[in-house]
Amino acid sequence: MEKKEVRFLPKKIDFNFDFITTDRSHNYIFGDLKSVKEFYNSGLNEDELEKKLESITLSENESLNNQIKNYFHLDVGSFPGIHIYYSKIKEKLDFIFIPSFLFEQFGAYTDNAKVFVNKNEEFKNKILDLIDSKNTNWTKLGQIKTPSLNLYFGQPIYENWKYDDIEHDFEFKTHHKSFDVYSVLADRSKLAHLYNSQYNKFSYVDLELLYRSNDHLPKDRAFHGILILGNSKSSDENI
């Protein structure tokens, strides 16, 4: 598995939690804002859309295929909302981490104890420890180009929908003209303890309900999530 130095350490960074929900779909598109708009407005029929989404669907177990250039499609399971972690440099996005370990997890989805708040600094530092390549295994899945220096993360297109028909809550400016995409593999019991230790009334994570991408893994390992990391070699000169 490929290793890479984690650029967002030390931990004194603009690191935050957020929650994305489409209220309609369990699928998401992430990528270059201009390219996503063109995709939404391309007027593809239902069969064409289905084939397109199949060709750009990201899996933690596979490399990105050649059709993933500016954006990818992500199926997150049964709930229409997911947590994300992200960092900014000078108010512009540096990375996004999508914790697929929490897909299908009702406890994490409802967040009764309000664990995912940005003042929870101790928890955030522990999260970073289990993203850090010193403590985990990274596998590079590929790269997406972001020439517009703006990113979109939200619901995928449906037949006869245009970009103006969808929610636009998650558009990010960035310094990076490309992002490397990694799967992050960590110790399964450490991940469960990290999330479940935050609340003493019920578990945020049920290990029997792990997302299907973990099915082939040894029982002591699990995907913590997908890291979409700004490529410093392609950043604009003002970073």
C-alpha positions in Angstrom: 0.0 0.0 0.0 1.2 3.4 -0.9 2.5 5.7 1.9 2.5 9.5 1.7 3.5 12.1 4.2 0.4 13.8 5.6 0.6 17.5 4.9 -2.1 18.6 7.3 0.0 17.8 10.4 0.9 19.3 12.9 -2.7 19.5 14.1 -3.0 23.3 14.5 -5.0 23.7 11.3 -8.4 24.9 10.3 -10.0 21.4 10.6 -13.8 21.1 10.8 -16.7 18.8 10.8 -19.8 19.2 8.7 -22.8 17.1 7.7 -24.2 16.8 4.1 -27.7 15.7 3.4 -29.6 15.8 0.2 -32.9 14.8 1.7 -33.5 12.9 -1.5 -30.7 10.7 -2.4 -28.1 8.3 -1.0 -25.7 9.1 -3.7 -23.3 12.0 -4.1 -21.1 13.7 -6.7 -17.8 15.3 -5.8 -15.5 17.2 -8.2 -14.7 20.3 -10.1 -17.6 22.8 -10.0 -17.5 23.9 -13.6 -17.3 20.3 -14.8 -20.2 19.1 -12.5 -22.4 22.0 -13.8 -21.7 20.9 -17.4 -22.5 17.3 -16.5 -25.8 18.3 -14.8 -26.8 20.5 -17.8 -25.8 18.0 -20.5 -29.3 16.7 -21.0 -28.5 12.9 -20.8 -31.4 10.5 -20.9 -32.0 8.0 -18.1 -30.0 5.2 -19.7 -27.1 7.5 -20.5 -27.1 8.9 -17.0 -27.1 5.4 -15.5 -24.1 4.3 -17.6 -22.3 7.6 -16.8 -22.7 7.2 -13.1 -21.7 3.5 -13.2 -18.5 4.5 -15.0 -17.4 7.2 -12.5 -18.4 5.4 -9.2 -15.6 5.4 -6.7 -14.8 2.2 -4.7 -12.3 2.0 -1.9 -11.2 -1.4 -3.2 -10.4 -0.3 -6.8 -8.4 2.2 -8.6 -10.2 5.1 -10.3 -11.0 4.1 -13.9 -10.0 6.2 -16.9 -13.4 7.9 -17.1 -12.9 9.7 -13.7 -11.2 12.9 -14.6 -12.9 15.9 -12.9 -15.5 14.3 -10.6 -16.7 11.0 -9.2 -19.9 9.4 -8.0 -20.2 7.9 -4.5 -22.9 5.6 -3.1 -23.0 6.0 0.7 -25.6 3.5 1.8 -29.1 3.7 3.2 -29.1 7.2 4.8 -29.4 10.4 2.7 -26.8 12.2 4.9 -23.1 11.8 5.7 -20.5 13.4 7.9 -17.4 15.0 6.3 -14.2 16.4 7.7 -12.4 19.1 5.9 -9.5 21.6 6.3 -8.9 25.0 4.8 -5.8 27.0 4.1 -6.3 30.8 3.9 -10.1 30.2 3.7 -9.7 27.8 0.7 -10.2 24.0 0.8 -7.2 21.8 1.3 -8.7 18.4 1.9 -11.9 16.6 2.5 -12.2 13.3 4.4 -15.3 11.2 4.0 -15.6 8.7 6.9 -17.1 5.7 5.2 -16.7 3.8 8.5 -19.8 5.7 9.5 -21.9 4.8 6.5 -25.0 2.8 7.5 -24.4 3.7 11.2 -27.6 5.1 12.7 -25.9 6.2 15.9 -23.4 8.4 14.0 -26.1 9.6 11.6 -28.3 10.9 14.4 -25.4 12.2 16.6 -27.4 12.3 19.8 -24.5 13.3 21.9 -23.4 16.1 19.4 -20.0 14.6 19.0 -19.4 16.1 15.6 -19.1 19.7 16.7 -16.1 21.9 15.9 -15.3 22.7 19.5 -14.7 19.0 20.2 -10.9 19.5 19.9 -9.8 16.3 21.6 -12.0 14.2 19.4 -10.8 16.0 16.3 -7.2 15.3 17.2 -8.0 11.6 17.6 -9.7 11.6 14.2 -6.6 13.1 12.7 -4.4 10.4 14.3 -6.5 7.7 12.5 -6.1 9.5 9.2 -2.4 10.2 9.5 -0.3 7.9 7.3 2.0 7.2 10.2 -0.8 5.2 11.8 -2.8 4.0 8.8 -2.3 2.5 5.3 -3.1 4.7 2.4 -3.9 3.4 -1.1 -4.0 5.9 -3.9 -7.2 5.5 -5.9 -6.4 8.2 -8.5 -6.7 11.9 -9.1 -9.3 14.4 -10.1 -8.6 17.7 -11.9 -10.1 20.9 -10.6 -9.1 23.6 -13.1 -11.9 25.9 -12.0 -10.4 26.0 -8.5 -13.9 25.4 -7.1 -15.3 22.1 -5.9 -18.8 20.8 -5.5 -20.1 18.0 -3.2 -23.7 17.1 -3.3 -26.5 15.1 -4.9 -26.2 13.5 -8.3 -28.3 14.4 -11.3 -31.6 12.9 -12.3 -33.2 12.8 -15.7 -34.5 16.2 -16.7 -32.8 18.0 -13.7 -30.5 20.9 -14.2 -27.8 22.3 -11.9 -30.2 25.1 -10.8 -32.7 22.4 -9.6 -30.4 21.1 -6.8 -29.1 22.3 -3.5 -25.8 24.2 -3.7 -24.8 24.2 0.0 -21.4 22.6 -0.6 -19.4 24.6 -3.0 -15.8 25.2 -1.9 -13.1 27.5 -3.3 -9.6 25.9 -3.3 -6.0 26.6 -4.2 -5.5 23.2 -5.8 -5.9 22.4 -9.5 -6.0 18.7 -8.7 -6.7 16.4 -5.8 -5.2 13.0 -5.1 -7.8 10.5 -3.9 -6.8 7.8 -1.2 -8.5 5.1 0.7 -7.4 5.1 4.4 -7.2 1.7 6.1 -7.0 1.6 9.9 -7.3 -0.7 12.9 -11.0 -1.7 13.2 -11.2 -1.9 17.0 -9.4 1.5 17.4 -11.9 3.1 15.0 -14.9 1.6 16.9 -13.5 2.7 20.2 -12.8 6.2 19.0 -16.4 6.8 18.0 -18.2 4.7 20.6 -16.2 6.2 23.5 -17.8 9.6 22.9 -21.2 8.5 24.2 -22.1 6.1 27.1 -25.8 5.5 26.2 -25.5 3.7 22.9 -22.9 3.0 20.3 -22.2 5.3 17.4 -20.8 2.3 15.5 -22.1 -1.3 15.2 -19.3 -3.4 13.8 -21.9 -5.8 12.4 -23.2 -3.0 10.2 -20.0 -1.9 8.5 -20.3 -0.7 5.0 -19.9 -3.3 2.3 -16.5 -2.1 1.1 -15.0 -3.8 4.3 -16.4 -7.2 3.5 -13.2 -8.6 2.0 -10.9 -7.2 4.7 -9.3 -9.0 7.7 -11.5 -8.6 10.8 -8.9 -6.4 12.5 -8.9 -3.8 9.6 -11.5 -1.4 8.2 -11.6 1.5 5.8 -11.8 4.7 7.9 -12.7 6.6 4.8 -11.8 8.4 1.6 -9.2 11.2 1.7 -9.4 13.8 -1.1 -6.1 15.7 -0.7 -5.1 18.8 -2.5 -2.1 18.3 -4.7 0.5 21.0 -3.7 2.3 20.6 -7.0 -0.8 21.9 -8.8 -1.7 24.7 -6.4 -2.0 28.3 -7.5 0.9 30.6 -6.7 -0.9 32.5 -4.0 -1.1 29.7 -1.4 
